[in-house]
Amino acid sequence: MKSELQKMLDGELYQAYESQLVEMRRNARALITKYNQIPFEDEAAKRSLLQEMLGSMGEKIEIQAPFFCDYGSHIYAGENLYMNFNCTILDCAAVTIGDNVMMGPNVSLYTASHPVVASERIKGPELAFPITIGHNVWLGGNVVVCPGVTIGDNTTIGAGSVVTKSIPANVFAAGNPCKVIKELPS
């Protein structure tokens, strides 16, 4: 029989208030609280805490405080990641971030979802679907990336966009819902 954690990671309905998941979130909140209180110039302390919190990360990574996430351990960050202030990652499923990615302030990556039928939703189960951000991607300020989305390499997402469906490589996309505006040179 699958654990609630395994169901969550497999994109199946799961109970988020199961004790293992609650403890994992509690641990992540403690680490996030510490991270958000580290002085800006103490890069070694920030790096050490990120290594403890994230699933994996590249050598060069800068995440401005405040930063928020559900678990942290399901975030896999590549080389040369920059996340501006107030980014939120709900990592109930894997969030894979490629190399050379920039995120503006208030970017939110949401893998978490719920049943859309109210009678099912009120029973309490949740769902989660992975997010993949390719290499050399720029997410402008206030971008929201919804569950199950992949953003292709070399793509720019305009500020304020809500990305509800996957976006291909080598494009500029923007809007709510986010749509391809133009192709970019590869």
Summary of the structure (lengths in Angstrom):
residues: 186
radius of gyration: 16.5
end to end distance: 46.0
largest distance: 49.7
contacts: 609
relative contact order: 0.12
helix: 22%
strand: 30%
